[in-house]
Amino acid sequence: MTVAETGDADDTRCQTGCLISVALDVLGVVFDHDTRDTIGSLGQILGLSPDVRAYFTAAQRVQDEANTWGEAYDAAERYAVTIENLTD
C-alpha cells in the first residue's frame, strides 16, 4: 500500500523529516546528524552494502524534493523491485 492510498495524515509515512537518519538511528548507527556527506560516502564509512546505499539513495532523492517518508519509501521499493527484476 502506498502512502497515497492510506489518506491518513497522521500515518508516520506522511512525515517529512529525514527518513534515512531515522532509519540509521533505529538501527543504532552512530553518526553526525549535521553531516553533509552523501548516502554513498556515509554508507561506505558505515560499511553499508552497495545495494543498501542505492536503496537509501532512491529514498533520499525523493525526500530531497520535500516529499513524505511514504513517498520516499515507495520510491526505494520501486528501485528494489526494478533491481530484483533485472537479476531474475
MMTF fields as JSON, N, C-alpha, C and O atoms, coordinates in Angstrom:
{
  "mmtfVersion": "1.0.0",
  "mmtfProducer": "UNKNOWN",
  "numBonds": 351,
  "numAtoms": 352,
  "numGroups": 88,
  "numChains": 1,
  "numModels": 1,
  "chainsPerModel": [1],
  "groupsPerChain": [88],
  "chainIdList": ["A"],
  "bondAtomList": [4, 2, 8, 6, 12, 10, 16, 14, 20, 18, 24, 22, 28, 26, 32, 30, 36, 34, 40, 38, 44, 42, 48, 46, 52, 50, 56, 54, 60, 58, 64, 62, 68, 66, 72, 70, 76, 74, 80, 78, 84, 82, 88, 86, 92, 90, 96, 94, 100, 98, 104, 102, 108, 106, 112, 110, 116, 114, 120, 118, 124, 122, 128, 126, 132, 130, 136, 134, 140, 138, 144, 142, 148, 146, 152, 150, 156, 154, 160, 158, 164, 162, 168, 166, 172, 170, 176, 174, 180, 178, 184, 182, 188, 186, 192, 190, 196, 194, 200, 198, 204, 202, 208, 206, 212, 210, 216, 214, 220, 218, 224, 222, 228, 226, 232, 230, 236, 234, 240, 238, 244, 242, 248, 246, 252, 250, 256, 254, 260, 258, 264, 262, 268, 266, 272, 270, 276, 274, 280, 278, 284, 282, 288, 286, 292, 290, 296, 294, 300, 298, 304, 302, 308, 306, 312, 310, 316, 314, 320, 318, 324, 322, 328, 326, 332, 330, 336, 334, 340, 338, 344, 342, 348, 346],
  "bondOrderList": [1, 1, 1, 1, 1, 1, 1, 1, 1, 1, 1, 1, 1, 1, 1, 1, 1, 1, 1, 1, 1, 1, 1, 1, 1, 1, 1, 1, 1, 1, 1, 1, 1, 1, 1, 1, 1, 1, 1, 1, 1, 1, 1, 1, 1, 1, 1, 1, 1, 1, 1, 1, 1, 1, 1, 1, 1, 1, 1, 1, 1, 1, 1, 1, 1, 1, 1, 1, 1, 1, 1, 1, 1, 1, 1, 1, 1, 1, 1, 1, 1, 1, 1, 1, 1, 1, 1],
  "groupList": [{"groupName": "MET", "atomNameList": ["N", "CA", "C", "O"], "elementList": ["N", "C", "C", "O"], "formalChargeList": [0, 0, 0, 0], "bondAtomList": [1, 0, 2, 1, 3, 2], "bondOrderList": [1, 1, 2], "singleLetterCode": "M", "chemCompType": "L-PEPTIDE LINKING"}, {"groupName": "THR", "atomNameList": ["N", "CA", "C", "O"], "elementList": ["N", "C", "C", "O"], "formalChargeList": [0, 0, 0, 0], "bondAtomList": [1, 0, 2, 1, 3, 2], "bondOrderList": [1, 1, 2], "singleLetterCode": "T", "chemCompType": "L-PEPTIDE LINKING"}, {"groupName": "VAL", "atomNameList": ["N", "CA", "C", "O"], "elementList": ["N", "C", "C", "O"], "formalChargeList": [0, 0, 0, 0], "bondAtomList": [1, 0, 2, 1, 3, 2], "bondOrderList": [1, 1, 2], "singleLetterCode": "V", "chemCompType": "L-PEPTIDE LINKING"}, {"groupName": "ALA", "atomNameList": ["N", "CA", "C", "O"], "elementList": ["N", "C", "C", "O"], "formalChargeList": [0, 0, 0, 0], "bondAtomList": [1, 0, 2, 1, 3, 2], "bondOrderList": [1, 1, 2], "singleLetterCode": "A", "chemCompType": "L-PEPTIDE LINKING"}, {"groupName": "GLU", "atomNameList": ["N", "CA", "C", "O"], "elementList": ["N", "C", "C", "O"], "formalChargeList": [0, 0, 0, 0], "bondAtomList": [1, 0, 2, 1, 3, 2], "bondOrderList": [1, 1, 2], "singleLetterCode": "E", "chemCompType": "L-PEPTIDE LINKING"}, {"groupName": "GLY", "atomNameList": ["N", "CA", "C", "O"], "elementList": ["N", "C", "C", "O"], "formalChargeList": [0, 0, 0, 0], "bondAtomList": [1, 0, 2, 1, 3, 2], "bondOrderList": [1, 1, 2], "singleLetterCode": "G", "chemCompType": "PEPTIDE LINKING"}, {"groupName": "ASP", "atomNameList": ["N", "CA", "C", "O"], "elementList": ["N", "C", "C", "O"], "formalChargeList": [0, 0, 0, 0], "bondAtomList": [1, 0, 2, 1, 3, 2], "bondOrderList": [1, 1, 2], "singleLetterCode": "D", "chemCompType": "L-PEPTIDE LINKING"}, {"groupName": "ARG", "atomNameList": ["N", "CA", "C", "O"], "elementList": ["N", "C", "C", "O"], "formalChargeList": [0, 0, 0, 0], "bondAtomList": [1, 0, 2, 1, 3, 2], "bondOrderList": [1, 1, 2], "singleLetterCode": "R", "chemCompType": "L-PEPTIDE LINKING"}, {"groupName": "CYS", "atomNameList": ["N", "CA", "C", "O"], "elementList": ["N", "C", "C", "O"], "formalChargeList": [0, 0, 0, 0], "bondAtomList": [1, 0, 2, 1, 3, 2], "bondOrderList": [1, 1, 2], "singleLetterCode": "C", "chemCompType": "L-PEPTIDE LINKING"}, {"groupName": "GLN", "atomNameList": ["N", "CA", "C", "O"], "elementList": ["N", "C", "C", "O"], "formalChargeList": [0, 0, 0, 0], "bondAtomList": [1, 0, 2, 1, 3, 2], "bondOrderList": [1, 1, 2], "singleLetterCode": "Q", "chemCompType": "L-PEPTIDE LINKING"}, {"groupName": "LEU", "atomNameList": ["N", "CA", "C", "O"], "elementList": ["N", "C", "C", "O"], "formalChargeList": [0, 0, 0, 0], "bondAtomList": [1, 0, 2, 1, 3, 2], "bondOrderList": [1, 1, 2], "singleLetterCode": "L", "chemCompType": "L-PEPTIDE LINKING"}, {"groupName": "ILE", "atomNameList": ["N", "CA", "C", "O"], "elementList": ["N", "C", "C", "O"], "formalChargeList": [0, 0, 0, 0], "bondAtomList": [1, 0, 2, 1, 3, 2], "bondOrderList": [1, 1, 2], "singleLetterCode": "I", "chemCompType": "L-PEPTIDE LINKING"}, {"groupName": "SER", "atomNameList": ["N", "CA", "C", "O"], "elementList": ["N", "C", "C", "O"], "formalChargeList": [0, 0, 0, 0], "bondAtomList": [1, 0, 2, 1, 3, 2], "bondOrderList": [1, 1, 2], "singleLetterCode": "S", "chemCompType": "L-PEPTIDE LINKING"}, {"groupName": "PHE", "atomNameList": ["N", "CA", "C", "O"], "elementList": ["N", "C", "C", "O"], "formalChargeList": [0, 0, 0, 0], "bondAtomList": [1, 0, 2, 1, 3, 2], "bondOrderList": [1, 1, 2], "singleLetterCode": "F", "chemCompType": "L-PEPTIDE LINKING"}, {"groupName": "HIS", "atomNameList": ["N", "CA", "C", "O"], "elementList": ["N", "C", "C", "O"], "formalChargeList": [0, 0, 0, 0], "bondAtomList": [1, 0, 2, 1, 3, 2], "bondOrderList": [1, 1, 2], "singleLetterCode": "H", "chemCompType": "L-PEPTIDE LINKING"}, {"groupName": "PRO", "atomNameList": ["N", "CA", "C", "O"], "elementList": ["N", "C", "C", "O"], "formalChargeList": [0, 0, 0, 0], "bondAtomList": [1, 0, 2, 1, 3, 2], "bondOrderList": [1, 1, 2], "singleLetterCode": "P", "chemCompType": "L-PEPTIDE LINKING"}, {"groupName": "TYR", "atomNameList": ["N", "CA", "C", "O"], "elementList": ["N", "C", "C", "O"], "formalChargeList": [0, 0, 0, 0], "bondAtomList": [1, 0, 2, 1, 3, 2], "bondOrderList": [1, 1, 2], "singleLetterCode": "Y", "chemCompType": "L-PEPTIDE LINKING"}, {"groupName": "ASN", "atomNameList": ["N", "CA", "C", "O"], "elementList": ["N", "C", "C", "O"], "formalChargeList": [0, 0, 0, 0], "bondAtomList": [1, 0, 2, 1, 3, 2], "bondOrderList": [1, 1, 2], "singleLetterCode": "N", "chemCompType": "L-PEPTIDE LINKING"}, {"groupName": "TRP", "atomNameList": ["N", "CA", "C", "O"], "elementList": ["N", "C", "C", "O"], "formalChargeList": [0, 0, 0, 0], "bondAtomList": [1, 0, 2, 1, 3, 2], "bondOrderList": [1, 1, 2], "singleLetterCode": "W", "chemCompType": "L-PEPTIDE LINKING"}],
  "groupTypeList": [0, 1, 2, 3, 4, 1, 5, 6, 3, 6, 6, 1, 7, 8, 9, 1, 5, 8, 10, 11, 12, 2, 3, 10, 6, 2, 10, 5, 2, 2, 13, 6, 14, 6, 1, 7, 6, 1, 11, 5, 12, 10, 5, 9, 11, 10, 5, 10, 12, 15, 6, 2, 7, 3, 16, 13, 1, 3, 3, 9, 7, 2, 9, 6, 4, 3, 17, 1, 18, 5, 4, 3, 16, 6, 3, 3, 4, 7, 16, 3, 2, 1, 11, 4, 17, 10, 1, 6],
  "groupIdList": [1, 2, 3, 4, 5, 6, 7, 8, 9, 10, 11, 12, 13, 14, 15, 16, 17, 18, 19, 20, 21, 22, 23, 24, 25, 26, 27, 28, 29, 30, 31, 32, 33, 34, 35, 36, 37, 38, 39, 40, 41, 42, 43, 44, 45, 46, 47, 48, 49, 50, 51, 52, 53, 54, 55, 56, 57, 58, 59, 60, 61, 62, 63, 64, 65, 66, 67, 68, 69, 70, 71, 72, 73, 74, 75, 76, 77, 78, 79, 80, 81, 82, 83, 84, 85, 86, 87, 88],
  "secStructList": [7, 7, 2, 2, 2, 2, 7, 7, 6, 6, 1, 4, 4, 4, 7, 7, 1, 7, 2, 2, 2, 2, 2, 2, 2, 2, 6, 6, 7, 7, 7, 7, 6, 6, 7, 7, 7, 7, 2, 2, 2, 2, 2, 2, 2, 2, 6, 7, 7, 2, 2, 2, 2, 2, 2, 2, 2, 2, 2, 2, 2, 2, 2, 6, 6, 6, 7, 7, 2, 2, 2, 2, 2, 2, 2, 2, 2, 2, 2, 2, 2, 2, 2, 2, 2, 2, 2, 7],
  "xCoordList": [0.847, 0.0, 0.892, 1.843, 0.591, 1.35, 0.731, -0.415, 1.507, 1.014, -0.203, -1.103, -0.236, -1.372, -2.655, -3.743, -2.527, -3.694, -4.231, -5.403, -3.388, -3.849, -4.719, -5.717, -4.362, -5.117, -5.105, -5.925, -4.189, -4.126, -2.939, -1.794, -3.199, -2.124, -1.318, -0.178, -1.89, -1.165, -0.283, 0.516, -0.423, 0.399, 1.859, 2.188, 2.744, 4.158, 4.767, 5.773, 4.175, 4.694, 4.444, 4.965, 3.649, 3.367, 4.32, 4.191, 5.261, 6.229, 7.23, 7.421, 7.862, 8.814, 10.212, 11.074, 10.471, 11.827, 12.742, 12.3, 14.002, 14.968, 14.784, 15.172, 14.205, 13.936, 15.209, 15.228, 16.255, 17.486, 18.123, 18.559, 18.187, 18.793, 17.94, 18.479, 16.625, 15.756, 16.015, 16.121, 16.115, 16.382, 17.71, 17.803, 18.733, 20.039, 19.98, 20.603, 19.235, 19.052, 18.396, 18.833, 17.347, 16.635, 17.585, 17.487, 18.49, 19.467, 20.588, 21.409, 20.622, 21.663, 22.978, 24.017, 22.936, 24.143, 24.412, 23.541, 25.627, 26.002, 26.742, 27.72, 26.248, 26.905, 26.518, 25.594, 27.206, 26.952, 25.742, 25.804, 24.653, 23.428, 23.578, 22.743, 24.603, 24.824, 25.719, 26.095, 26.05, 26.936, 26.293, 25.071, 27.096, 26.631, 27.118, 27.089, 27.567, 28.007, 26.835, 25.678, 27.148, 26.12, 25.821, 26.581, 24.716, 24.388, 25.508, 25.867, 26.055, 27.133, 28.352, 28.875, 28.819, 30.026, 29.737, 30.563, 28.58, 28.2, 28.063, 28.487, 27.474, 27.318, 28.646, 28.786, 29.62, 30.953, 31.579, 32.158, 31.464, 32.024, 31.386, 32.071, 30.068, 29.33, 29.369, 28.901, 29.924, 30.029, 28.745, 28.54, 27.876, 26.642, 26.939, 27.807, 26.243, 26.459, 26.046, 25.258, 26.571, 26.167, 24.651, 24.06, 24.026, 22.575, 21.828, 20.86, 22.258, 21.614, 21.823, 20.893, 23.031, 23.295, 22.41, 21.879, 22.242, 21.408, 19.934, 19.226, 19.481, 18.105, 17.878, 16.887, 18.802, 18.702, 18.774, 18.069, 19.611, 19.742, 18.431, 18.033, 17.768, 16.474, 15.475, 14.726, 15.468, 14.572, 14.996, 14.153, 16.291, 16.791, 16.487, 16.173, 16.582, 16.292, 14.867, 14.625, 13.945, 12.548, 12.387, 11.665, 13.055, 12.987, 13.604, 13.124, 14.658, 15.305, 14.369, 14.606, 13.308, 12.31, 11.144, 10.07, 11.366, 10.382, 9.15, 8.056, 9.335, 8.239, 8.235, 9.189, 7.177, 6.988, 7.808, 8.361, 7.863, 8.535, 7.899, 8.597, 6.589, 5.895, 6.267, 6.478, 6.345, 6.733, 8.182, 8.519, 9.039, 10.44, 10.545, 11.293, 9.785, 9.76, 9.268, 9.861, 8.193, 7.652, 8.696, 8.818, 9.444, 10.483, 11.582, 12.058, 11.98, 13.011, 12.525, 13.283, 11.271, 10.718, 10.614, 10.855, 10.254, 10.225, 11.616, 11.777, 12.635, 14.017, 14.35, 14.933, 13.979, 14.292, 13.636, 14.253, 12.39, 11.684, 12.37, 12.522, 12.781, 13.473, 14.758, 15.028, 15.549, 16.808, 16.542, 17.245, 15.532, 15.173, 14.773, 15.157, 14.01, 13.579, 14.748, 14.745, 15.748, 16.918, 17.794, 18.495, 17.765, 18.633, 17.96, 18.606, 16.651, 15.933, 16.22, 15.701],
  "yCoordList": [-1.183, 0.0, 1.245, 1.332, 2.166, 3.415, 4.427, 4.284, 5.448, 6.494, 7.197, 7.608, 7.334, 7.986, 7.19, 7.763, 5.879, 5.035, 5.091, 4.792, 5.472, 5.496, 6.708, 6.595, 7.868, 9.084, 9.558, 10.395, 9.037, 9.346, 10.253, 9.804, 11.524, 12.495, 12.167, 12.614, 11.385, 11.005, 9.775, 9.43, 9.128, 7.965, 8.402, 9.413, 7.65, 8.041, 8.122, 8.804, 7.44, 7.508, 8.866, 9.149, 9.709, 11.059, 12.093, 13.281, 11.676, 12.595, 13.06, 12.398, 14.194, 14.722, 14.936, 15.454, 14.556, 14.656, 13.701, 12.979, 13.684, 12.863, 11.367, 10.881, 10.675, 9.244, 8.431, 7.507, 8.757, 7.965, 8.08, 7.073, 9.276, 9.402, 8.705, 8.15, 8.725, 7.997, 6.492, 5.792, 6.004, 4.573, 4.172, 3.123, 4.999, 4.687, 4.755, 3.94, 5.721, 5.803, 4.534, 3.983, 4.077, 2.87, 1.674, 0.797, 1.652, 0.56, 0.708, -0.195, 1.851, 2.078, 2.552, 2.486, 3.031, 3.525, 4.94, 5.807, 5.17, 6.479, 7.25, 6.767, 8.457, 9.322, 10.76, 11.014, 11.681, 13.102, 13.511, 13.483, 13.887, 14.252, 15.547, 15.842, 16.31, 17.543, 17.313, 18.26, 16.063, 15.755, 16.153, 16.113, 16.521, 16.825, 15.741, 15.918, 14.614, 13.501, 12.97, 13.073, 12.411, 11.761, 10.392, 9.89, 9.803, 8.458, 7.499, 6.601, 7.69, 6.824, 6.88, 5.838, 8.081, 8.187, 7.797, 7.147, 8.182, 7.785, 6.262, 5.635, 5.691, 4.234, 3.506, 2.453, 4.054, 3.441, 3.516, 2.54, 4.667, 4.837, 3.849, 3.273, 3.65, 2.779, 1.31, 0.438, 1.044, -0.338, -0.9, -2.114, -0.027, -0.493, -1.07, -0.561, -2.102, -2.714, -1.747, -0.833, -1.941, -1.088, -1.121, -0.1, -2.275, -2.369, -1.524, -0.849, -1.55, -0.746, 0.732, 1.525, 1.115, 2.525, 2.986, 4.095, 2.15, 2.52, 2.637, 3.528, 1.744, 1.79, 3.085, 3.779, 3.413, 4.651, 5.87, 6.855, 5.81, 6.929, 7.169, 8.314, 6.091, 6.229, 6.948, 7.812, 6.593, 7.264, 8.708, 9.604, 8.942, 10.283, 11.27, 12.432, 10.803, 11.697, 12.244, 13.419, 11.388, 11.812, 12.752, 13.746, 12.446, 13.316, 14.675, 15.684, 14.719, 15.989, 16.944, 18.152, 16.399, 17.22, 17.555, 17.947, 17.396, 17.722, 16.827, 17.247, 15.598, 14.637, 13.87, 13.951, 13.14, 12.445, 11.163, 10.679, 10.633, 9.347, 8.255, 7.43, 8.255, 7.227, 7.281, 6.248, 8.489, 8.634, 8.207, 7.608, 8.52, 8.104, 6.585, 5.961, 6.001, 4.542, 3.899, 2.935, 4.43, 3.883, 3.924, 2.973, 5.014, 5.134, 4.096, 3.48, 3.907, 2.921, 1.511, 0.696, 1.228, -0.089, -0.308, -1.414, 0.744, 0.62, 0.302, -0.521, 0.962, 0.683, -0.783, -1.46, -1.271, -2.646, -3.649, -4.648, -3.392, -4.289, -4.274, -5.318, -3.099, -2.993, -3.808, -4.554, -3.667, -4.408, -5.898, -6.688, -6.294, -7.705, -8.276, -9.394, -7.52, -7.978, -8.094, -8.957, -7.229, -7.286, -8.488, -8.975, -8.978, -10.093, -11.449, -12.485, -11.444, -12.727, -13.363, -14.439],
  "zCoordList": [0.0, 0.0, 0.0, 0.776, -0.84, -0.882, 0.068, 0.495, 0.391, 1.29, 0.691, 1.423, -0.594, -1.237, -1.013, -0.957, -0.888, -0.69, 0.742, 0.968, 1.716, 3.108, 3.389, 4.101, 2.844, 3.072, 4.517, 4.895, 5.336, 6.763, 7.049, 7.01, 7.335, 7.581, 8.832, 8.959, 9.769, 10.983, 10.777, 11.648, 9.651, 9.332, 9.304, 8.683, 9.972, 10.009, 8.617, 8.421, 7.656, 6.291, 5.651, 4.573, 6.309, 5.812, 6.407, 6.111, 7.228, 7.833, 6.778, 5.757, 7.029, 6.042, 6.608, 5.899, 7.865, 8.412, 7.682, 6.788, 8.046, 7.321, 7.62, 8.682, 6.692, 6.822, 7.02, 7.833, 6.301, 6.366, 7.742, 8.298, 8.302, 9.63, 10.685, 11.642, 10.527, 11.455, 11.327, 12.334, 10.108, 9.902, 10.531, 11.169, 10.357, 10.945, 12.464, 13.145, 13.002, 14.453, 14.994, 16.004, 14.315, 14.738, 14.749, 15.607, 13.798, 13.725, 14.746, 14.908, 15.436, 16.442, 15.854, 16.511, 14.619, 13.962, 14.448, 14.375, 14.946, 15.461, 14.36, 13.79, 14.08, 13.097, 13.392, 14.165, 12.79, 12.987, 12.15, 10.921, 12.795, 12.077, 11.287, 10.432, 11.55, 10.791, 9.573, 8.883, 9.319, 8.198, 6.87, 6.725, 5.942, 4.586, 3.626, 2.408, 4.191, 3.352, 2.532, 2.94, 1.392, 0.586, 1.196, 2.024, 0.781, 1.23, 0.825, 1.587, -0.37, -0.838, 0.053, 0.45, 0.378, 1.206, 2.646, 3.286, 3.166, 4.515, 4.589, 5.56, 3.562, 3.504, 3.488, 4.111, 2.783, 2.768, 4.155, 4.632, 4.796, 6.143, 7.109, 7.955, 6.987, 7.891, 7.475, 8.208, 6.307, 5.84, 5.256, 5.262, 4.75, 4.13, 2.748, 2.039, 2.371, 1.065, -0.04, 0.201, -1.25, -2.372, -2.608, -2.957, -2.422, -2.609, -1.587, -1.937, -0.332, 0.71, 0.42, 0.563, 0.015, -0.308, -1.451, -1.412, -2.472, -3.618, -3.209, -3.679, -2.343, -1.84, -1.065, -1.289, -0.148, 0.614, -0.307, -0.087, -1.324, -2.254, -3.003, -3.213, -3.401, -4.086, -3.179, -3.636, -1.906, -0.953, -0.738, -0.708, -0.59, -0.293, -1.412, -1.156, -2.649, -3.781, -3.701, -3.977, -3.326, -3.204, -2.015, -2.102, -0.905, 0.274, 0.003, 0.519, -0.794, -1.114, -1.844, -1.88, -2.423, -3.107, -2.179, -2.636, -0.854, 0.2, 0.165, 0.54, -0.286, -0.272, 1.051, 1.825, 1.298, 2.568, 2.651, 1.663, 3.876, 4.099, 3.251, 2.66, 3.194, 2.421, 0.952, 0.316, 0.417, -0.991, -1.202, -2.224, -0.225, -0.309, -0.231, -0.984, 0.691, 0.825, -0.467, -0.951, -1.019, -2.263, -3.377, -4.148, -3.464, -4.487, -4.272, -5.226, -3.021, -2.721, -3.051, -3.577, -2.743, -3.051, -4.563, -5.048, -5.309, -6.78, -7.294, -8.195, -6.716, -7.092, -6.817, -7.664, -5.629, -5.248, -6.188, -6.558, -6.575, -7.495, -8.853, -9.488, -9.295, -10.587, -10.584, -11.526, -9.528, -9.427, -9.345, -9.974, -8.574, -8.453, -9.804, -10.148, -10.564, -11.884, -12.851, -13.73, -12.695, -13.573, -13.279, -14.166, -12.035, -11.654, -11.783, -11.628, -12.07, -12.23, -13.565, -13.861]
}
